Amino acid sequence: MTNDCRPEFQRMIEAGTSKPALFDVVIVHSLSRFFRTGVKNIVSYLDRNHIFTRDGGRWGVG
């Protein structure tokens, strides 16, 4: 499916935006379907916060 009307997707969004939220972060492989929900990409977060791999490299999808 390529829309956000999926029941489980909506439950996830409701749980993440409830007060108090049931979780702080949703980890996704691609932001293409999640862009409008304010979800953070873990790779971008790690790189932006200078959290490097064990070898001192940058994170990526491999």
C-alpha positions, 0 to 999 in steps of 0.5 A: 500500500502506498497511502497513510490510511492503513489502520496500523499506520494510523495507530502508530501515529496516534500513539506517537502524538498522544499526550503523553506519547507512548514513544519518542522516535520511529526508526525508518529505512526511508522517509519517503512515506513518513515525511509529513509525520515528523519522523526522524531518520536515524542515520541523519540523527546520528550523523548530525549529532556526530555519533560515529560508527565503531570505526569512526565512520559515518552511518549509512544504509548498506 
